[in-house]
Amino acid sequence: MSKSKNDTVQADARRFLDERGSSAALAPNGLNPATIMEKAVKDRIVDSYFYKEQCFALNEADIIDRVVEHVNFIGGTHGASQKPSPFLCLAFKLLELAPSDAILDEYLSYGGEHFKYLRALACFYVRLTRQPKDVYQTLEPFLEDRRKLRRKARTGTSLTYVDEFVDDLLTKDRVCATSLWKMPKRETLEDLEILEPRVSPLGDLEDLLEEDDDEDNDKANGEREESGEVSDGDMEVDRDEDQGEDRRSRSRSP
């Protein structure tokens, strides 16, 4: 039986890119996922050996396997030839697959606890595709993740951390060779009552500053006493105050 024209199976990336501006579903933040990355970067990804060999016909579960097997650093393009990283290729694949919020939660939580690069990849994808409120609420808990990450760029390999990478996603305009869409600052969303003020895991800032001031004062007084800087006059004043307090107490007693 011969196949009709509609039965023709196109390569994933080609179909994905050909649908831009037509029937492609928009991301939750209203952007077309096929145009989120710059054309030059997309061309390098689609032409790369890793993408052709490892990313064809993947599903959401296969993404985890590819991250575990092939991703050992974050980054966009690296080297003199600006070769796209496996991390960036898989991020592009996620733009094609458009995983649901439930799947992203699995990437970030259970999967992310076991595989730090899976969490980093999911955070990157959330920043590219989700609404500002959801981006802040989803990514900010991972500002407490202190696990180390390798970062590779054109200038070489460096050390970073999951929390630093997440902070870059929340504050910078370009990460992993990708220009991030302009997101409102957190303070703006708080003023609009879209977000509640964020409470630091360390506690209230004013309370922390007051505690530091008290500790500094106690330390300074202790050092003065140890060095003998407390004068006899100061001691006499203290004794006079104590005696005065005793007299007042006796006069009030029946």
ChimeraX attribute file (.defattr): number of C-alpha atoms within 10 A of each C-alpha:
attribute: neighborCount
match mode: 1-to-1
recipient: residues
	/A:1	3
	/A:2	5
	/A:3	7
	/A:4	7
	/A:5	7
	/A:6	6
	/A:7	8
	/A:8	8
	/A:9	8
	/A:10	9
	/A:11	11
	/A:12	17
	/A:13	21
	/A:14	10
	/A:15	13
	/A:16	18
	/A:17	15
	/A:18	13
	/A:19	14
	/A:20	15
	/A:21	12
	/A:22	8
	/A:23	9
	/A:24	16
	/A:25	15
	/A:26	15
	/A:27	17
	/A:28	15
	/A:29	17
	/A:30	11
	/A:31	15
	/A:32	19
	/A:33	24
	/A:34	23
	/A:35	13
	/A:36	18
	/A:37	19
	/A:38	12
	/A:39	11
	/A:40	8
	/A:41	19
	/A:42	20
	/A:43	12
	/A:44	17
	/A:45	25
	/A:46	18
	/A:47	12
	/A:48	16
	/A:49	13
	/A:50	17
	/A:51	21
	/A:52	15
	/A:53	8
	/A:54	16
	/A:55	21
	/A:56	13
	/A:57	12
	/A:58	16
	/A:59	14
	/A:60	16
	/A:61	10
	/A:62	12
	/A:63	19
	/A:64	16
	/A:65	12
	/A:66	17
	/A:67	19
	/A:68	14
	/A:69	9
	/A:70	13
	/A:71	18
	/A:72	16
	/A:73	20
	/A:74	23
	/A:75	20
	/A:76	24
	/A:77	24
	/A:78	19
	/A:79	12
	/A:80	9
	/A:81	9
	/A:82	14
	/A:83	18
	/A:84	26
	/A:85	25
	/A:86	25
	/A:87	25
	/A:88	24
	/A:89	24
	/A:90	24
	/A:91	20
	/A:92	24
	/A:93	23
	/A:94	19
	/A:95	21
	/A:96	19
	/A:97	16
	/A:98	19
	/A:99	13
	/A:100	9
	/A:101	11
	/A:102	9
	/A:103	14
	/A:104	19
	/A:105	15
	/A:106	15
	/A:107	26
	/A:108	24
	/A:109	15
	/A:110	11
	/A:111	16
	/A:112	19
	/A:113	14
	/A:114	13
	/A:115	16
	/A:116	22
	/A:117	27
	/A:118	25
	/A:119	24
	/A:120	25
	/A:121	21
	/A:122	22
	/A:123	23
	/A:124	23
	/A:125	20
	/A:126	22
	/A:127	22
	/A:128	24
	/A:129	23
	/A:130	18
	/A:131	15
	/A:132	21
	/A:133	15
	/A:134	15
	/A:135	21
	/A:136	20
	/A:137	13
	/A:138	16
	/A:139	21
	/A:140	15
	/A:141	12
	/A:142	20
	/A:143	15
	/A:144	13
	/A:145	16
	/A:146	12
	/A:147	12
	/A:148	14
	/A:149	20
	/A:150	16
	/A:151	19
	/A:152	20
	/A:153	20
	/A:154	14
	/A:155	9
	/A:156	9
	/A:157	14
	/A:158	11
	/A:159	10
	/A:160	16
	/A:161	18
	/A:162	22
	/A:163	21
	/A:164	18
	/A:165	20
	/A:166	22
	/A:167	15
	/A:168	14
	/A:169	22
	/A:170	20
	/A:171	15
	/A:172	14
	/A:173	13
	/A:174	12
	/A:175	16
	/A:176	20
	/A:177	17
	/A:178	17
	/A:179	14
	/A:180	20
	/A:181	15
	/A:182	10
	/A:183	15
	/A:184	12
	/A:185	12
	/A:186	19
	/A:187	14
	/A:188	11
	/A:189	16
	/A:190	14
	/A:191	11
	/A:192	10
	/A:193	10
	/A:194	13
	/A:195	17
	/A:196	13
	/A:197	12
	/A:198	12
	/A:199	9
	/A:200	9
	/A:201	9
	/A:202	7
	/A:203	9
	/A:204	10
	/A:205	11
	/A:206	9
	/A:207	10
	/A:208	12
	/A:209	11
	/A:210	11
	/A:211	12
	/A:212	12
	/A:213	12
	/A:214	12
	/A:215	12
	/A:216	12
	/A:217	12
	/A:218	12
	/A:219	12
	/A:220	12
	/A:221	14
	/A:222	12
	/A:223	13
	/A:224	13
	/A:225	12
	/A:226	10
	/A:227	9
	/A:228	10
	/A:229	11
	/A:230	13
	/A:231	10
	/A:232	10
	/A:233	9
	/A:234	11
	/A:235	11
	/A:236	11
	/A:237	11
	/A:238	12
	/A:239	12
	/A:240	12
	/A:241	11
	/A:242	11
	/A:243	12
	/A:244	11
	/A:245	11
	/A:246	11
	/A:247	10
	/A:248	10
	/A:249	10
	/A:250	9
	/A:251	8
	/A:252	7
	/A:253	6
	/A:254	4
